[in-house]
Amino acid sequence: MALHLTNTLSGQTEKFVPANREHISLYVCGPTVYNFAHVGNARPAVVFDVLYRLLKRTYPRVTYARNFTDIDDKINAAAETAGVPISQITNTYIEAYQEDMAALGVLVPDIEPRVTDHVSDIIDMIEDLINNGHAYAAENHILFDVNSFEDYGKLSGRSLDDMRAGARVEVAPYKRNAADFVLWKPSADNQPAWCSPWGRGRPGWHIECSAMIGKHFGRSIDIHGGGQDLIFPHHENEIAQGTCAWPGETYCRYWIHNGFVTIDGGKMSKSLGNVRLVRELLEDVPGEAIRFALLSAHYRSSIDLSDRSLRDARHGLDRLYGAMRELSNIEPSDEGGRLTPVLTALEDDLNTPVAIAELFALAKAAFKATTSEERAAIKASMIDAGNLLGLLNADPEIWFTSTSETDPELPLIKRLIADREAARVAGDFGEADRLRTVLLTMGVLLDDSPDGTLWRRTA
């Protein structure tokens, strides 16, 4: 089947029809770099990495951009507290983010634009909006006039009347409309600033992504992605800016949003003290297991991350790598194998849970296959599916060696295997069979070989 995606703008799952089949454009909102990435930041990186891999498989050329917001009040506050330039803060956390995402198997996007490198593009776009009658000056600010854009609120399903009813106009009395948003604002003497036609200042948040899209892709893109928390106001405002700055163009054809990450059933927040940083998780959990956990639910659904879900993810990967170890002496078929169900699942609105289930079906088939041709085809399919999902890229033996030391059940597994081996040496085969059964109830399957007993999670 062809790729279908749920478009937030229409509220429908639509067949993906790019503007130009020869060159697909994908832009995803990246992090604001004032701290280390948490798992909420990681989810869109992982989700859209799968989409990027899928598009690259299907189309001859794909350009993927994921930005860094490196101008922000939180960055300013962090720099002021540390007594350093904002670039020192942002460079530190950009590097950390890139390291963390690499540990999760996320491919490097083709373009990683920074706002600070695009201030002139932002100023040019604001001037276009002013000249087109969609922006105005008020008390040293430049604001977008939402009344000038008839479709404002269409992405989020909010009407201007509802926005007015819920607005606190006293916050910014100089606005014509409470929903008007800032394109440019003045900077205090101790804040980062750039020269502009409207004085010394810095850009508002929403204009940044629109200007970077205009710089790297032109006036229209195929797919814009991000977390669902960005639907309003950020992406709503992006549509308004892009459409009004470049009249007659479709700013973005498909808007794709991933759901939230909760922690142990609750909202992740600093006040609750349950923010889970990726690099802290990586101290105890393999990056591939974190990725697996984030892909275990459909991207549009919320997903709960817990110690149990991460443990289940690790055990699931043990089962898959156990199958790959079973096929270690087989060369994958050059003609491919049974990828179709996995590919079909991903083309159905990135249905990663079904794709993973199909991958487990392949793993199960690996242990039942009787001919070398069948095993070669299964191995080719598992490798291909792993490449699409960003999984199974490690050597199976390295996986089991590198992850075993942090497996919470490892000491018990080792003790039971040793006790079973002692029973076998003593000729107590009844006890050895009992211990094998105990391990099997734990999801551990034993493989006796001349080199010793190997274990894997059951497929």
Stockholm file with secondary structure:
# STOCKHOLM 1.0

chainA/1-459         MALHLTNTLSGQTEKFVPANREHISLYVCGPTVYNFAHVGNARPAVVFDVLYRLLKRTYPRVTYARNFTDIDDKINAAAETAGVPISQITNTYIEAYQEDMAALGVLVPDIEPRVTDHVSDIIDMIEDLINNGHAYAAENHILFDVNSFEDYGKLSGRSLDDMRAGARVEVAPYKRNAADFVLWKPSADNQPAWCSPWGRGRPGWHIECSAMIGKHFGRSIDIHGGGQDLIFPHHENEIAQGTCAWPGETYCRYWIHNGFVTIDGGKMSKSLGNVRLVRELLEDVPGEAIRFALLSAHYRSSIDLSDRSLRDARHGLDRLYGAMRELSNIEPSDEGGRLTPVLTALEDDLNTPVAIAELFALAKAAFKATTSEERAAIKASMIDAGNLLGLLNADPEIWFTSTSETDPELPLIKRLIADREAARVAGDFGEADRLRTVLLTMGVLLDDSPDGTLWRRTA
#=GR chainA/1-459 SS CCCEEEETTTTEEEECCCSCTTCEEEEECCCBCSSCCBHHHHHHHHHHHHHHHHHHHHSSCEEEEECBBCCCHHHHHHHHHHTSCHHHHHHHHHHHHHHHHHHTTCCCCSBCCBGGGCHHHHHHHHHHHHHTTSEEEETTEEEECGGGCTTTTTTTTCCHHHHHHHCCGGGCTTCSSTTCEEEEEECCTTSCCBCCTTCSEEECHHHHHHHHHHHHHCSCEEEEEEEGGGIIIIIHHHHHHHHHHSTTSCSEEEEEEECCEEETTEECCTTTTCCCBHHHHTTTSCHHHHHHHHHSSCTTSCEEECHHHHHHHHHHHHHHHHHHHHTTTSCCCTTCCSCHHHHHHHHBTCCHHHHHHHHHHHHHHHHHCCSHHHHHHHHHHHHHHHHHHTCCCSCHHHHHHHHHTTCTTHHHHHHHHHHHHHHHHTTCHHHHHHHHHHHHHTTEEEEEETTEEEEEECC
#=GC SS_cons         CCCEEEETTTTEEEECCCSCTTCEEEEECCCBCSSCCBHHHHHHHHHHHHHHHHHHHHSSCEEEEECBBCCCHHHHHHHHHHTSCHHHHHHHHHHHHHHHHHHTTCCCCSBCCBGGGCHHHHHHHHHHHHHTTSEEEETTEEEECGGGCTTTTTTTTCCHHHHHHHCCGGGCTTCSSTTCEEEEEECCTTSCCBCCTTCSEEECHHHHHHHHHHHHHCSCEEEEEEEGGGIIIIIHHHHHHHHHHSTTSCSEEEEEEECCEEETTEECCTTTTCCCBHHHHTTTSCHHHHHHHHHSSCTTSCEEECHHHHHHHHHHHHHHHHHHHHTTTSCCCTTCCSCHHHHHHHHBTCCHHHHHHHHHHHHHHHHHCCSHHHHHHHHHHHHHHHHHHTCCCSCHHHHHHHHHTTCTTHHHHHHHHHHHHHHHHTTCHHHHHHHHHHHHHTTEEEEEETTEEEEEECC
//
